[in-house]
Amino acid sequence: MKAWIPVAVLSLTLAGCQMWEPAPSPERIEVIDVGETRDPDVDSPVTPGRVARQVAFPESEYAALETSGSAAISGRLALNGVAGAGETVSMAPVTTYSAEAAEQALAGRAVEPADPRAREYTHTARTDDNGNFTMQGLPAGEFYVSGSVVNPANGERQVIIRQISLRSGQRQEVNLSQ
């Protein structure tokens, strides 16, 4: 797989916080192809391996959110002690839209890609060689922070996600490791 594909998938995933199917821990989510799913209200299939969203993009809920602010997060992305070097970490607001995706992921299902309007509320950063990352200029609120790392034990990419709460001007450490 080309190196940019997992980064693009992760960024699109976090734009609406749709996540991949989980491993036993709710904070580690593994990518598993569940086959093609059909939307019962539409004749054509949805994206292969994903279920259709039941919650429409909530324009008014997102309109009430800020896209920038004075908060910052920093942390480290690692899996089984191995740093997630050169990976993308994303932060997206907790909304009814992203909560549906999180619930589906915890049930072992991935949802359709997020509405493009959700992307302007998603913040991303690249990790350094030690898996460290920093994001600045963040708004206050509730967020999912997520990154993916290739598991050295099996070679499969896994997503690690944390839910955080940020206040205006706050600096917070976020440990994305399993």
Backbone as JSON Lines, residues from 0, in Angstrom:
{"i":0,"aa":"M","n":[0.85,-1.17,0.0],"ca":[0.0,0.0,0.0],"c":[0.9,1.23,0.0]}
{"i":1,"aa":"K","n":[0.54,2.21,-0.78],"ca":[1.32,3.44,-0.84],"c":[1.26,4.15,0.51]}
{"i":2,"aa":"A","n":[2.35,4.82,0.87],"ca":[2.48,5.45,2.2],"c":[1.43,6.52,2.44]}
{"i":3,"aa":"W","n":[0.96,7.23,1.42],"ca":[0.02,8.33,1.64],"c":[-1.41,7.85,1.85]}
{"i":4,"aa":"I","n":[-1.73,6.61,1.47],"ca":[-3.11,6.13,1.59],"c":[-3.56,6.04,3.04]}
{"i":5,"aa":"P","n":[-2.78,5.43,3.97],"ca":[-3.24,5.39,5.37],"c":[-3.41,6.79,5.97]}
{"i":6,"aa":"V","n":[-2.55,7.72,5.6],"ca":[-2.66,9.09,6.11],"c":[-3.95,9.73,5.61]}
{"i":7,"aa":"A","n":[-4.25,9.56,4.33],"ca":[-5.48,10.12,3.76],"c":[-6.7,9.48,4.4]}
{"i":8,"aa":"V","n":[-6.68,8.17,4.59],"ca":[-7.82,7.48,5.21],"c":[-8.01,7.97,6.64]}
{"i":9,"aa":"L","n":[-6.91,8.09,7.4],"ca":[-7.02,8.56,8.78],"c":[-7.58,9.98,8.83]}
{"i":10,"aa":"S","n":[-7.11,10.87,7.98],"ca":[-7.6,12.25,7.99],"c":[-9.08,12.3,7.65]}
{"i":11,"aa":"L","n":[-9.51,11.56,6.63],"ca":[-10.92,11.53,6.29],"c":[-11.74,10.88,7.39]}
{"i":12,"aa":"T","n":[-11.17,9.86,8.01],"ca":[-11.86,9.19,9.1],"c":[-12.14,10.15,10.23]}
{"i":13,"aa":"L","n":[-11.14,10.91,10.63],"ca":[-11.32,11.78,11.77],"c":[-12.1,13.05,11.46]}
{"i":14,"aa":"A","n":[-12.25,13.36,10.2],"ca":[-13.04,14.54,9.86],"c":[-14.45,14.37,10.4]}
{"i":15,"aa":"G","n":[-14.92,13.18,10.55],"ca":[-16.24,12.93,11.13],"c":[-16.15,11.87,12.21]}
{"i":16,"aa":"C","n":[-14.94,11.52,12.54],"ca":[-14.65,10.53,13.56],"c":[-15.24,9.17,13.27]}
{"i":17,"aa":"Q","n":[-15.42,8.83,12.0],"ca":[-15.74,7.44,11.75],"c":[-14.46,6.68,11.96]}
{"i":18,"aa":"M","n":[-14.57,5.53,12.6],"ca":[-13.38,4.78,12.98],"c":[-13.47,3.38,12.44]}
{"i":19,"aa":"W","n":[-12.33,2.69,12.45],"ca":[-12.3,1.31,12.01],"c":[-12.76,0.41,13.14]}
{"i":20,"aa":"E","n":[-12.97,-0.81,12.81],"ca":[-13.48,-1.79,13.76],"c":[-12.52,-1.97,14.94]}
{"i":21,"aa":"P","n":[-13.04,-2.1,16.15],"ca":[-12.19,-2.15,17.34],"c":[-11.65,-3.54,17.66]}
{"i":22,"aa":"A","n":[-10.5,-3.5,18.31],"ca":[-9.97,-4.68,18.96],"c":[-10.68,-4.75,20.31]}
{"i":23,"aa":"P","n":[-10.33,-5.65,21.2],"ca":[-11.05,-5.74,22.47],"c":[-11.08,-4.44,23.27]}
{"i":24,"aa":"S","n":[-10.01,-3.66,23.25],"ca":[-10.0,-2.39,23.98],"c":[-10.72,-1.32,23.16]}
{"i":25,"aa":"P","n":[-11.61,-0.5,23.78],"ca":[-12.31,0.52,23.01],"c":[-11.4,1.64,22.54]}
{"i":26,"aa":"E","n":[-10.16,1.68,22.99],"ca":[-9.25,2.74,22.59],"c":[-8.34,2.32,21.45]}
{"i":27,"aa":"R","n":[-8.33,1.05,21.08],"ca":[-7.53,0.59,19.96],"c":[-8.48,0.02,18.93]}
{"i":28,"aa":"I","n":[-8.4,0.52,17.73],"ca":[-9.35,0.12,16.71],"c":[-8.58,-0.42,15.52]}
{"i":29,"aa":"E","n":[-8.86,-1.65,15.12],"ca":[-8.16,-2.28,14.01],"c":[-8.97,-2.14,12.74]}
{"i":30,"aa":"V","n":[-8.29,-2.1,11.61],"ca":[-8.96,-2.04,10.32],"c":[-9.28,-3.46,9.88]}
{"i":31,"aa":"I","n":[-10.57,-3.73,9.67],"ca":[-11.01,-5.04,9.22],"c":[-12.02,-4.81,8.1]}
{"i":32,"aa":"D","n":[-11.84,-5.46,6.96],"ca":[-12.79,-5.32,5.86],"c":[-13.99,-6.2,6.17]}
{"i":33,"aa":"V","n":[-15.16,-5.57,6.3],"ca":[-16.38,-6.31,6.61],"c":[-17.23,-6.56,5.38]}
{"i":34,"aa":"G","n":[-16.69,-6.3,4.19],"ca":[-17.43,-6.58,2.96],"c":[-18.31,-5.42,2.55]}
{"i":35,"aa":"E","n":[-19.08,-5.63,1.5],"ca":[-19.94,-4.57,0.97],"c":[-21.24,-4.5,1.74]}
{"i":36,"aa":"T","n":[-21.65,-3.29,2.09],"ca":[-22.89,-3.08,2.8],"c":[-23.82,-2.27,1.92]}
{"i":37,"aa":"R","n":[-25.09,-2.61,1.93],"ca":[-26.06,-1.86,1.13],"c":[-26.9,-0.97,2.03]}
{"i":38,"aa":"D","n":[-27.2,0.22,1.53],"ca":[-28.1,1.14,2.2],"c":[-29.51,0.69,1.82]}
{"i":39,"aa":"P","n":[-30.35,0.33,2.79],"ca":[-31.67,-0.18,2.46],"c":[-32.57,0.84,1.76]}
{"i":40,"aa":"D","n":[-32.3,2.12,1.9],"ca":[-33.13,3.15,1.29],"c":[-32.67,3.54,-0.1]}
{"i":41,"aa":"V","n":[-31.54,2.99,-0.54],"ca":[-30.97,3.35,-1.84],"c":[-30.66,2.05,-2.59]}
{"i":42,"aa":"D","n":[-30.83,2.08,-3.92],"ca":[-30.57,0.88,-4.71],"c":[-29.08,0.57,-4.84]}
{"i":43,"aa":"S","n":[-28.22,1.59,-4.79],"ca":[-26.8,1.36,-4.98],"c":[-26.1,1.1,-3.65]}
{"i":44,"aa":"P","n":[-25.01,0.33,-3.68],"ca":[-24.3,0.03,-2.44],"c":[-23.56,1.26,-1.91]}
{"i":45,"aa":"V","n":[-23.34,1.27,-0.61],"ca":[-22.49,2.3,-0.01],"c":[-21.05,1.85,-0.19]}
{"i":46,"aa":"T","n":[-20.1,2.61,0.31],"ca":[-18.69,2.26,0.17],"c":[-18.46,0.84,0.67]}
{"i":47,"aa":"P","n":[-17.79,0.0,-0.09],"ca":[-17.54,-1.37,0.35],"c":[-16.89,-1.39,1.74]}
{"i":48,"aa":"G","n":[-17.4,-2.26,2.6],"ca":[-16.85,-2.42,3.93],"c":[-17.33,-1.4,4.95]}
{"i":49,"aa":"R","n":[-18.28,-0.55,4.58],"ca":[-18.76,0.49,5.49],"c":[-20.27,0.51,5.52]}
{"i":50,"aa":"V","n":[-20.83,0.93,6.64],"ca":[-22.28,1.06,6.77],"c":[-22.7,2.5,6.52]}
{"i":51,"aa":"A","n":[-23.91,2.67,6.06],"ca":[-24.43,4.01,5.79],"c":[-24.66,4.75,7.1]}
{"i":52,"aa":"R","n":[-24.42,6.03,7.08],"ca":[-24.7,6.88,8.25],"c":[-26.21,7.04,8.4]}
{"i":53,"aa":"Q","n":[-26.66,7.01,9.63],"ca":[-28.06,7.26,9.94],"c":[-28.28,8.7,10.37]}
{"i":54,"aa":"V","n":[-27.23,9.34,10.88],"ca":[-27.29,10.73,11.33],"c":[-26.8,11.62,10.2]}
{"i":55,"aa":"A","n":[-27.66,12.54,9.77],"ca":[-27.27,13.5,8.73],"c":[-26.3,14.51,9.34]}
{"i":56,"aa":"F","n":[-25.46,15.1,8.49],"ca":[-24.52,16.12,8.98],"c":[-25.31,17.23,9.66]}
{"i":57,"aa":"P","n":[-25.07,17.49,10.95],"ca":[-25.84,18.49,11.7],"c":[-25.26,19.9,11.52]}
{"i":58,"aa":"E","n":[-25.68,20.57,10.47],"ca":[-25.14,21.9,10.16],"c":[-25.2,22.85,11.35]}
{"i":59,"aa":"S","n":[-26.32,22.9,12.05],"ca":[-26.46,23.84,13.17],"c":[-25.53,23.49,14.32]}
{"i":60,"aa":"E","n":[-25.31,22.2,14.57],"ca":[-24.4,21.79,15.64],"c":[-22.97,22.21,15.31]}
{"i":61,"aa":"Y","n":[-22.55,21.99,14.08],"ca":[-21.2,22.39,13.68],"c":[-21.07,23.91,13.59]}
{"i":62,"aa":"A","n":[-22.13,24.59,13.18],"ca":[-22.09,26.05,13.07],"c":[-21.82,26.7,14.43]}
{"i":63,"aa":"A","n":[-22.21,26.03,15.5],"ca":[-21.99,26.56,16.85],"c":[-20.56,26.32,17.35]}
{"i":64,"aa":"L","n":[-19.77,25.54,16.62],"ca":[-18.41,25.22,17.03],"c":[-17.41,26.22,16.46]}
{"i":65,"aa":"E","n":[-16.36,26.45,17.22],"ca":[-15.25,27.28,16.74],"c":[-14.3,26.39,15.93]}
{"i":66,"aa":"T","n":[-13.59,26.98,15.01],"ca":[-12.59,26.22,14.24],"c":[-11.17,26.49,14.72]}
{"i":67,"aa":"S","n":[-11.0,27.51,15.55],"ca":[-9.67,27.82,16.09],"c":[-9.83,28.47,17.46]}
{"i":68,"aa":"G","n":[-8.7,28.57,18.16],"ca":[-8.72,29.15,19.5],"c":[-7.32,29.25,20.06]}
{"i":69,"aa":"S","n":[-7.21,29.26,21.39],"ca":[-5.92,29.46,22.04],"c":[-5.42,28.24,22.8]}
{"i":70,"aa":"A","n":[-6.06,27.11,22.66],"ca":[-5.64,25.88,23.34],"c":[-4.59,25.16,22.51]}
{"i":71,"aa":"A","n":[-3.91,24.22,23.15],"ca":[-2.89,23.41,22.46],"c":[-2.82,22.04,23.09]}
{"i":72,"aa":"I","n":[-2.48,21.06,22.28],"ca":[-2.2,19.72,22.81],"c":[-0.85,19.27,22.28]}
{"i":73,"aa":"S","n":[-0.23,18.39,23.03],"ca":[0.99,17.74,22.59],"c":[0.96,16.34,23.16]}
{"i":74,"aa":"G","n":[1.76,15.48,22.61],"ca":[1.78,14.12,23.11],"c":[2.66,13.24,22.27]}
{"i":75,"aa":"R","n":[2.44,11.93,22.43],"ca":[3.24,10.93,21.73],"c":[2.32,9.84,21.23]}
{"i":76,"aa":"L","n":[2.57,9.39,20.01],"ca":[1.85,8.29,19.38],"c":[2.78,7.08,19.36]}
{"i":77,"aa":"A","n":[2.35,5.98,19.98],"ca":[3.17,4.77,20.01],"c":[2.28,3.54,20.19]}
{"i":78,"aa":"L","n":[2.75,2.42,19.68],"ca":[2.04,1.15,19.83],"c":[3.04,0.09,20.23]}
{"i":79,"aa":"N","n":[2.76,-0.57,21.34],"ca":[3.65,-1.61,21.87],"c":[5.07,-1.07,22.06]}
{"i":80,"aa":"G","n":[5.18,0.19,22.47],"ca":[6.47,0.81,22.73],"c":[7.18,1.34,21.51]}
{"i":81,"aa":"V","n":[6.63,1.11,20.33],"ca":[7.26,1.58,19.09],"c":[6.61,2.9,18.69]}
{"i":82,"aa":"A","n":[7.45,3.93,18.53],"ca":[6.96,5.27,18.18],"c":[6.3,5.27,16.81]}
{"i":83,"aa":"G","n":[5.23,6.04,16.7],"ca":[4.56,6.26,15.42],"c":[5.25,7.41,14.7]}
{"i":84,"aa":"A","n":[6.41,7.16,14.15],"ca":[7.2,8.21,13.48],"c":[6.6,8.57,12.13]}
{"i":85,"aa":"G","n":[6.48,9.87,11.87],"ca":[5.99,10.35,10.58],"c":[4.52,10.07,10.32]}
{"i":86,"aa":"E","n":[3.75,9.84,11.36],"ca":[2.32,9.55,11.22],"c":[1.5,10.82,11.41]}
{"i":87,"aa":"T","n":[0.24,10.78,11.01],"ca":[-0.67,11.9,11.2],"c":[-1.54,11.66,12.42]}
{"i":88,"aa":"V","n":[-1.65,12.69,13.26],"ca":[-2.55,12.68,14.41],"c":[-3.65,13.68,14.09]}
{"i":89,"aa":"S","n":[-4.9,13.31,14.34],"ca":[-6.03,14.18,14.04],"c":[-6.86,14.44,15.28]}
{"i":90,"aa":"M","n":[-7.5,15.6,15.31],"ca":[-8.39,15.97,16.4],"c":[-9.68,16.49,15.79]}
{"i":91,"aa":"A","n":[-10.82,15.9,16.17],"ca":[-12.12,16.29,15.64],"c":[-13.1,16.48,16.8]}
{"i":92,"aa":"P","n":[-14.05,17.4,16.67],"ca":[-15.0,17.65,17.75],"c":[-15.95,16.48,17.97]}
{"i":93,"aa":"V","n":[-16.35,16.29,19.23],"ca":[-17.36,15.3,19.58],"c":[-18.71,15.93,19.28]}
{"i":94,"aa":"T","n":[-19.45,15.31,18.36],"ca":[-20.79,15.78,17.96],"c":[-21.7,14.57,17.85]}
{"i":95,"aa":"T","n":[-22.99,14.8,17.6],"ca":[-23.89,13.67,17.37],"c":[-23.45,12.89,16.14]}
{"i":96,"aa":"Y","n":[-22.91,13.6,15.17],"ca":[-22.43,13.01,13.93],"c":[-21.23,12.11,14.18]}
{"i":97,"aa":"S","n":[-20.25,12.62,14.93],"ca":[-19.06,11.82,15.21],"c":[-19.35,10.73,16.25]}
{"i":98,"aa":"A","n":[-20.31,10.97,17.14],"ca":[-20.68,9.96,18.14],"c":[-21.28,8.73,17.48]}
{"i":99,"aa":"E","n":[-22.08,8.95,16.42],"ca":[-22.64,7.81,15.69],"c":[-21.51,6.95,15.14]}
{"i":100,"aa":"A","n":[-20.52,7.6,14.55],"ca":[-19.39,6.87,13.99],"c":[-18.63,6.12,15.07]}
{"i":101,"aa":"A","n":[-18.45,6.75,16.23],"ca":[-17.76,6.1,17.34],"c":[-18.54,4.88,17.82]}
{"i":102,"aa":"E","n":[-19.86,5.0,17.95],"ca":[-20.69,3.87,18.37],"c":[-20.59,2.72,17.38]}
{"i":103,"aa":"Q","n":[-20.64,3.03,16.1],"ca":[-20.53,2.0,15.07],"c":[-19.17,1.31,15.17]}
{"i":104,"aa":"A","n":[-18.13,2.09,15.35],"ca":[-16.78,1.52,15.44],"c":[-16.66,0.59,16.64]}
{"i":105,"aa":"L","n":[-17.22,1.0,17.76],"ca":[-17.16,0.16,18.96],"c":[-17.97,-1.12,18.77]}
{"i":106,"aa":"A","n":[-18.95,-1.09,17.86],"ca":[-19.75,-2.28,17.54],"c":[-19.09,-3.11,16.44]}
{"i":107,"aa":"G","n":[-17.91,-2.67,15.97],"ca":[-17.18,-3.42,14.98],"c":[-17.51,-3.07,13.54]}
{"i":108,"aa":"R","n":[-18.1,-1.9,13.32],"ca":[-18.46,-1.49,11.96],"c":[-17.88,-0.11,11.66]}
{"i":109,"aa":"A","n":[-17.43,0.08,10.43],"ca":[-16.95,1.38,9.97],"c":[-18.1,2.07,9.22]}
{"i":110,"aa":"V","n":[-18.21,3.38,9.35],"ca":[-19.26,4.12,8.65],"c":[-18.72,4.79,7.4]}
{"i":111,"aa":"E","n":[-19.65,5.27,6.59],"ca":[-19.29,6.0,5.38],"c":[-18.36,7.17,5.72]}
{"i":112,"aa":"P","n":[-17.54,7.62,4.77],"ca":[-16.69,8.79,5.0],"c":[-17.52,10.0,5.42]}
{"i":113,"aa":"A","n":[-16.89,10.88,6.17],"ca":[-17.57,12.06,6.71],"c":[-17.93,13.07,5.62]}
{"i":114,"aa":"D","n":[-18.93,13.84,5.91],"ca":[-19.32,14.96,5.05],"c":[-18.13,15.91,4.95]}
{"i":115,"aa":"P","n":[-17.81,16.41,3.76],"ca":[-16.66,17.31,3.6],"c":[-16.73,18.56,4.49]}
{"i":116,"aa":"R","n":[-17.9,18.99,4.88],"ca":[-18.02,20.17,5.75],"c":[-17.43,19.93,7.12]}
{"i":117,"aa":"A","n":[-17.33,18.69,7.55],"ca":[-16.75,18.37,8.86],"c":[-15.24,18.59,8.88]}
{"i":118,"aa":"R","n":[-14.61,18.58,7.72],"ca":[-13.14,18.69,7.66],"c":[-12.6,20.0,8.2]}
{"i":119,"aa":"E","n":[-13.34,21.1,8.05],"ca":[-12.81,22.38,8.54],"c":[-12.73,22.43,10.06]}
{"i":120,"aa":"Y","n":[-13.35,21.47,10.74],"ca":[-13.32,21.41,12.2],"c":[-12.29,20.4,12.7]}
{"i":121,"aa":"T","n":[-11.6,19.75,11.78],"ca":[-10.6,18.74,12.12],"c":[-9.2,19.35,12.04]}
{"i":122,"aa":"H","n":[-8.4,19.1,13.05],"ca":[-7.02,19.6,13.11],"c":[-6.08,18.41,13.01]}
{"i":123,"aa":"T","n":[-4.94,18.59,12.32],"ca":[-3.99,17.5,12.17],"c":[-2.56,17.98,12.44]}
{"i":124,"aa":"A","n":[-1.73,17.02,12.79],"ca":[-0.3,17.28,13.0],"c":[0.46,16.03,12.58]}
{"i":125,"aa":"R","n":[1.71,16.19,12.25],"ca":[2.59,15.1,11.87],"c":[3.5,14.8,13.04]}
{"i":126,"aa":"T","n":[3.72,13.51,13.32],"ca":[4.62,13.14,14.42],"c":[6.07,13.21,13.96]}
{"i":127,"aa":"D","n":[6.97,13.45,14.92],"ca":[8.39,13.46,14.61],"c":[8.93,12.02,14.68]}
{"i":128,"aa":"D","n":[10.25,11.86,14.61],"ca":[10.85,10.53,14.61],"c":[10.6,9.75,15.9]}
{"i":129,"aa":"N","n":[10.27,10.46,16.99],"ca":[9.99,9.82,18.27],"c":[8.5,9.66,18.53]}
{"i":130,"aa":"G","n":[7.66,10.01,17.54],"ca":[6.21,9.89,17.7],"c":[5.57,11.08,18.39]}
{"i":131,"aa":"N","n":[6.36,12.13,18.65],"ca":[5.84,13.31,19.34],"c":[5.09,14.22,18.36]}
{"i":132,"aa":"F","n":[4.04,14.87,18.86],"ca":[3.25,15.79,18.04],"c":[2.8,16.97,18.88]}
{"i":133,"aa":"T","n":[2.47,18.07,18.21],"ca":[1.94,19.28,18.84],"c":[0.91,19.89,17.91]}
{"i":134,"aa":"M","n":[-0.2,20.34,18.49],"ca":[-1.21,21.1,17.75],"c":[-1.51,22.36,18.56]}
{"i":135,"aa":"Q","n":[-1.48,23.51,17.88],"ca":[-1.75,24.78,18.54],"c":[-2.9,25.49,17.84]}
{"i":136,"aa":"G","n":[-3.42,26.53,18.49],"ca":[-4.5,27.31,17.9],"c":[-5.82,26.56,17.9]}
{"i":137,"aa":"L","n":[-6.02,25.72,18.9],"ca":[-7.21,24.86,18.97],"c":[-8.34,25.53,19.73]}
{"i":138,"aa":"P","n":[-9.59,25.25,19.34],"ca":[-10.73,25.79,20.07],"c":[-10.98,25.0,21.36]}
{"i":139,"aa":"A","n":[-11.76,25.56,22.25],"ca":[-12.19,24.86,23.46],"c":[-13.3,23.89,23.07]}
{"i":140,"aa":"G","n":[-13.44,22.81,23.82],"ca":[-14.52,21.87,23.58],"c":[-14.11,20.43,23.85]}
{"i":141,"aa":"E","n":[-15.0,19.51,23.45],"ca":[-14.77,18.07,23.58],"c":[-14.3,17.54,22.23]}
{"i":142,"aa":"F","n":[-13.26,16.7,22.26],"ca":[-12.66,16.23,21.01],"c":[-12.24,14.77,21.09]}
{"i":143,"aa":"Y","n":[-12.2,14.14,19.91],"ca":[-11.55,12.85,19.74],"c":[-10.17,13.16,19.15]}
{"i":144,"aa":"V","n":[-9.12,12.62,19.78],"ca":[-7.76,12.74,19.25],"c":[-7.35,11.34,18.86]}
{"i":145,"aa":"S","n":[-6.84,11.18,17.63],"ca":[-6.56,9.86,17.12],"c":[-5.34,9.84,16.22]}
{"i":146,"aa":"G","n":[-4.67,8.69,16.22],"ca":[-3.56,8.45,15.31],"c":[-3.51,6.98,14.99]}
{"i":147,"aa":"S","n":[-2.82,6.63,13.93],"ca":[-2.69,5.21,13.59],"c":[-1.23,4.85,13.48]}
{"i":148,"aa":"V","n":[-0.94,3.6,13.83],"ca":[0.42,3.08,13.84],"c":[0.38,1.65,13.32]}
{"i":149,"aa":"V","n":[1.42,1.24,12.6],"ca":[1.53,-0.14,12.17],"c":[1.98,-0.96,13.37]}
{"i":150,"aa":"N","n":[1.21,-1.99,13.69],"ca":[1.55,-2.88,14.79],"c":[2.75,-3.71,14.39]}
{"i":151,"aa":"P","n":[3.88,-3.58,15.11],"ca":[5.08,-4.35,14.73],"c":[4.88,-5.86,14.88]}
{"i":152,"aa":"A","n":[3.93,-6.28,15.69],"ca":[3.7,-7.72,15.9],"c":[3.04,-8.38,14.7]}
{"i":153,"aa":"N","n":[2.13,-7.66,14.01],"ca":[1.41,-8.31,12.92],"c":[1.42,-7.52,11.61]}
{"i":154,"aa":"G","n":[2.02,-6.33,11.61],"ca":[2.11,-5.52,10.4],"c":[0.83,-4.82,10.0]}
{"i":155,"aa":"E","n":[-0.21,-4.89,10.84],"ca":[-1.49,-4.25,10.53],"c":[-1.57,-2.87,11.17]}
{"i":156,"aa":"R","n":[-2.19,-1.94,10.48],"ca":[-2.35,-0.58,10.99],"c":[-3.47,-0.57,12.01]}
{"i":157,"aa":"Q","n":[-3.21,0.09,13.15],"ca":[-4.21,0.2,14.21],"c":[-4.39,1.67,14.59]}
{"i":158,"aa":"V","n":[-5.62,2.03,14.93],"ca":[-5.96,3.38,15.33],"c":[-6.07,3.42,16.85]}
{"i":159,"aa":"I","n":[-5.51,4.46,17.44],"ca":[-5.61,4.71,18.88],"c":[-6.35,6.03,19.03]}
{"i":160,"aa":"I","n":[-7.37,6.05,19.89],"ca":[-8.19,7.25,20.03],"c":[-8.42,7.56,21.5]}
{"i":161,"aa":"R","n":[-8.42,8.84,21.81],"ca":[-8.73,9.33,23.15],"c":[-9.76,10.45,23.03]}
{"i":162,"aa":"Q","n":[-10.63,10.56,24.0],"ca":[-11.55,11.69,24.06],"c":[-11.01,12.65,25.11]}
{"i":163,"aa":"I","n":[-10.92,13.93,24.74],"ca":[-10.38,14.94,25.65],"c":[-11.33,16.13,25.73]}
{"i":164,"aa":"S","n":[-11.12,16.93,26.75],"ca":[-11.85,18.18,26.94],"c":[-10.82,19.3,27.04]}
{"i":165,"aa":"L","n":[-11.0,20.35,26.23],"ca":[-10.06,21.48,26.23],"c":[-10.77,22.76,26.63]}
{"i":166,"aa":"R","n":[-10.09,23.56,27.46],"ca":[-10.58,24.9,27.81],"c":[-9.76,25.92,27.03]}
{"i":167,"aa":"S","n":[-10.29,27.08,26.87],"ca":[-9.59,28.16,26.18],"c":[-8.25,28.42,26.85]}
{"i":168,"aa":"G","n":[-7.19,28.46,26.08],"ca":[-5.85,28.73,26.59],"c":[-5.16,27.54,27.23]}
{"i":169,"aa":"Q","n":[-5.84,26.43,27.38],"ca":[-5.27,25.26,28.04],"c":[-4.23,24.58,27.18]}
{"i":170,"aa":"R","n":[-3.19,24.04,27.83],"ca":[-2.17,23.2,27.21],"c":[-2.36,21.82,27.82]}
{"i":171,"aa":"Q","n":[-2.57,20.8,26.98],"ca":[-2.84,19.46,27.49],"c":[-1.95,18.42,26.83]}
{"i":172,"aa":"E","n":[-1.5,17.47,27.63],"ca":[-0.72,16.32,27.15],"c":[-1.69,15.18,26.82]}
{"i":173,"aa":"V","n":[-1.54,14.58,25.63],"ca":[-2.41,13.49,25.2],"c":[-1.53,12.3,24.84]}
{"i":174,"aa":"N","n":[-1.68,11.23,25.59],"ca":[-0.89,10.02,25.37],"c":[-1.68,9.09,24.45]}
{"i":175,"aa":"L","n":[-1.22,8.96,23.21],"ca":[-1.84,8.04,22.25],"c":[-0.95,6.81,22.15]}
{"i":176,"aa":"S","n":[-1.07,5.93,23.13],"ca":[-0.25,4.72,23.09],"c":[-1.03,3.56,23.68]}
{"i":177,"aa":"Q","n":[-0.65,2.39,23.22],"ca":[-1.21,1.14,23.72],"c":[-0.06,0.27,24.17]}
